[in-house]
Amino acid sequence: MNELKDKVAVITGGASGIGEATARLFVDEGARVVIADMQADRGGALADELGECARFIEVEVRQEAQVKSAIDLAVAEFGQLDCVFNNAGFGGVLGPIEDIPVDEFDLTMEVLVRGVFLGVKHAAPIMKAQNHGSIINTASIAGLAAGRGPHVYGAAKAAVIQLSKSVAMELAEHFVRVNAICPGYIATPLSANTV
């Protein structure tokens, strides 16, 4: 216990699924968390349940100002930023390649890649100034192997993996770690289409 004592984290997609489980674990381990999610009711209720160690902010990860606001809230409320977990996502557009509408392609890439990019972009200067930090990006096994998910989802998650590697090289000299996690299928409300 208390592995994360006095640490501060922002978790996007923190109101349900992997993000909710992470928020609960981080608080159990002594961290203070900002839960950033579009699901205001769920996110607010979770923050209330977790108590003084948690705050909720409504965030749509495609919106730069909203992502920045979540990171700013962590620093304003808790005085520092030790971890950003860029976890928000969805399954994205489905179907054969010739049937994929361009606007749904764009939406999928914006949520899954732009959302991660914005979290990394706004965490980096704070963590560089502190000379420490951890950025965790949710990718997927679908970003490593074809046939593990829809076309655009797999492409987006491959982009997250490569972005994580590239930024890890840039931030290493500032003692900031950047990692992508690549889970397989996990039974969450999102994967069951219940959110």
Residue, then its C-alpha position, 0 to 999 in steps of 0.5 A: m500500500n501507499e506505493l503512490k503516496d503524494k503522487v498526482a495523476v490525471i486519468t482521461g476516460g477515468a469514469s468507467g472501465i480501465g480508467e475507473a479501475t485505475a483511479r480507484l487503484f491509484v487512490d488506494e495506493g495514496a495518489r490524488v487523481v483528476i478524473a477527466d471524462m465526458q461522462a459527467d454523472r459517472g465521473g462526478a459520482l466516482a470523484d465523490e465516492l473517492g473523496e478528497c483525493a479525487r476531482f472530476i472535470e468534464v473533458e472531451v479529449r479532442q478539445e485541446a482547451q479541455v485537455k489542458s484544463a484537466i492538467d491545469l486542474a491537477v496542478a492547481e488543486f494538488g500542486q504537481l503532476d506526476c502521471v498522465f494516463n491518456n486512456a480515453g477511447f472507443g472502438g471507432v468506425l467499423g466495416p470493410i475498408e471501402d465502406i468507411p466514411v471519411d468523417e468517421f475515420d477522422l472522428t476515430m483518429e481524433v479521439l484515439v490519436r489526437g486525444v493522446f497527443l494533447g495529453v502528452k503535449h500539455a503534460a510534457p512542459i510541466m514534467k520537464a520543469q519538474n525533472h520527473g513524471s510518467i506518461i502512460n498511453t493506452a494503445s492495444i494489441a490491435g496496434l501490434a498485430a493485424g486482425r485484432g480490431p477494426h482497421v482504423y482502430g488498429a491504425a490509430k493504436a499503432a500510431v499511439i505506440q509509435l508516438s509513445k516511443s518517439v516522445a519517450m526518447e525526447l523526454a528521457e533526458h528530463f527523467v520523464r517516462v513515456n509508455a504505451i500499454c497494449p491490452g487485449y480485449i477487456a470486458t468493460p462497459l465500453s466494449a459491451n456498448t453499455v456506456 
